[in-house]
């Protein structure tokens, strides 16, 4: 891989690492929410049980996190596949898929922020990393398009 290719892969990997850590952080936050208390009738008597699963009202964050995790880690995987492409067309295809996944990641990050799962500081930091990755991948894809 070229020096530039190594730099792109390193940025993809660093972004994926951030997405994994963010996913873990948000899911731990959701799991540490107040446990749900339920009453169960056992042998004619009420028994109090505590449910430690992610409450229904927080399942949205888990689903969004899963989408971000899939998209954010896919960028580096597709970029890595591009470097091992069997043809120029395969390289271009994998590069465009990496770009699409980077843009999708930005969507999920924005959604987490709009719904107050990310504060402004968290959002601005990871969104800036994602935007930088998008700019790099757009530049590469434009170059590939100009080459024919």
C-alpha angles and dihedrals in degrees: 000000000000123000089255090048090052090051092051092049091048090053090048090050093047091050091049090051090052091049091051092050092046090050091052092046095050094045091049089050090051093046091050092056115115108298116245115249118212133179119224126190109230120176090342093307129104114244123192116225129181118218114210097189123111105282117244092250090058098045089092090066090050091052093046090047090053091052091049091046091053095046097039095051093041092065093069093040092055092043089052091049089051090059089056095043118148093217142012089257090053090049091051093047094051091045091054092047089053089052092049091050091049091053091046089052090055089053093054091045090052090048092052090050096046089052093049097247088119123044120222095264094050091045096048093049100049094035090055090053090050093048091051089053091049091051092051093048093045089052091051093047092049089051090050091050092051091051090059 
